[in-house]
Amino acid sequence: MEMGALPKAMFLIFLLGFFMPCFQATDSSEGSFSFSDNFDIMWAEDHFKTSEDGQVWYLSLDKNTGCGFQTKQRYRFGWFSMKLKLVGGDSAGVVTAYYMCSDTGPERDEVDFEFLGNRTGQPYTIQTNVYKSGVGGREMRHILWFDPTEDFHTFSILWNNHQLVFFVDKVPIRVYKNTENPNDFFPNEKPMYMYSSIWNADDWATRGGLEKTDWKNAPFVSSYKDFKVDACQWEDPYPPCVSTTTQNWWDQYDAWVLSDSQKEDLGWVGRNLVIYDYCKDTERYPKLPEECSISPWE
Ligand SMILES: *[C@@H]1O[C@H](CO)[C@@H](O)[C@H](O)[C@H]1NC(C)=O
């Protein structure tokens, strides 16, 4: 991949949003961010740790339990970003997830990044998925162009009323479009929390469940830092996050479509890294879901 083709426009848009004064948006700049100001532990407090300076967070999984955290706030539309370093070595069966979700009920909306561990030396798989009102089945799977266990890499979600874009280090790996038809499968009504967690999924995750978690290697630890949110923070009872007000950068044209260099990058990802796409799975979907007919290039 050529570095020159990296999406500069996205970066500019991002900076613009960052410096534009906007009372609805919350932004947390690097360094000044405290875990407890922004997150709660969901379960297994004793499986959570931070670095001494509080800037790096560790979630661990052992035979007893995994662990997870979630934002205190909910958001509707914006930019969500985190640096993750995944469990190294033999991580088969272990899933680290980084996702947005409206609540835990059966009618939930959800946008997922899931990192499926593997045997030592075998590639991690990223699975992404989208749910609306409890209906998912929109999986894509990618391999990466680097080893995600060696260093921190940035995983981000851009969300507005036109598209959801999944980014890895500023490279868009997936675009999920709003068809804007009634009853479509684009989550755009419910505000969502941001979550992350680690758990044992050796019944399905690695080679379809054939590879089991080897508990001799426990605890399995994934690391996090630099959470950034530049988004509309939801406030009950009156929702301020209305996409018809175009003062937010993510509600403007440049954030509704990819830039030219982002399109190039997405094309490269599509040719080289996609290992599963539900929109190509006509065995599973004899009639493909309608969003599959919208080009991510438009
Ligand atoms: C794990 O490695 C195997 C062998 O290379 C590969 O087929 C598989 O897709 C990888 N990932 C998962 C999650 O099974």
The ligand as a MOL file (V3000), in Angstrom:
LIG
                    3D

  0  0  0     0  0            999 V3000
M  V30 BEGIN CTAB
M  V30 COUNTS 14 14 0 0 0
M  V30 BEGIN ATOM
M  V30 1 C -6.8070 -18.3930 11.6010 0
M  V30 2 O -5.8340 -18.9840 10.7720 0
M  V30 3 C -6.3710 -19.8850 9.8200 0
M  V30 4 C -5.2160 -20.5230 9.0970 0
M  V30 5 O -4.3850 -19.5570 8.4910 0
M  V30 6 C -7.2980 -19.1330 8.8830 0
M  V30 7 O -7.9090 -20.0470 7.9880 0
M  V30 8 C -8.3800 -18.4050 9.6890 0
M  V30 9 O -9.1690 -17.5960 8.8250 0
M  V30 10 C -7.7350 -17.5330 10.7530 0
M  V30 11 N -8.6940 -16.7730 11.5350 0
M  V30 12 C -9.7480 -17.2720 12.1950 0
M  V30 13 C -10.5140 -16.3190 13.0010 0
M  V30 14 O -10.0690 -18.4500 12.1680 0
M  V30 END ATOM
M  V30 BEGIN BOND
M  V30 1 1 1 2
M  V30 2 1 1 10
M  V30 3 1 2 3
M  V30 4 1 3 4
M  V30 5 1 3 6
M  V30 6 1 4 5
M  V30 7 1 6 7
M  V30 8 1 6 8
M  V30 9 1 8 9
M  V30 10 1 8 10
M  V30 11 1 10 11
M  V30 12 1 11 12
M  V30 13 1 12 13
M  V30 14 2 12 14
M  V30 END BOND
M  V30 END CTAB
M  END
